């Protein structure tokens, strides 16, 4: 399988880390949706990262849908979604909050770095900044401190996405979201980033 996209995208990075943890072999092609548009379009005309090209040539996109498919390929003991309903819904909630934080981080970056200053709409920027802080505030309150795993005793998609999302925000918006205000999330991220699968998949 071929994973297409840059690891500075939290969606590409969470997919790559998940595949490593699942023990699924893949090759990574670091194409940018901006700098390599035509090359990317030749693989996926929609030009959306991540893109996963299966061995039979089928092209998948959207990290959540890709990961849902990959769960069916992984050995049961290496799957990242719990089997029980209670643990599954907990993983889904934490993952959803982390993905919301990723989305709001990206919207703020696009608003402040890509849109001309005279075209920015401050009420919109205030709104997405508030949504970002709310998502991380809810995560901080729910994950607790010094927990080796967020759900159960195995690494789940919640562990991956929360850690990847936090690191992405810290790279892009460290002036807005400070680790001192979210010590539990900062701790979760630090522990995750020390794992071999994270070290082998740096966000650059």
Buried (B, 14 or more C-beta within 10 A) or exposed (E): BBBBBBBBBBBBBBBBBBBBBBEBEBEBBBBBBEEBEEEBEEBBEEBBBBBBBEEEEEBBBBBBEBBEEBBEBBEEEBBBBBEEEEBBEBBBBBBBBBBBBBBBBBBBBEBEEEEEEEEEEEEEBEEBBEBBBBBBBBBBEBBEEEEEEBBBEBBBBBBBBBBBBBBBBBBBBEEEBEBEEBEBBBBBBEBBBEBEBBEEBEBE
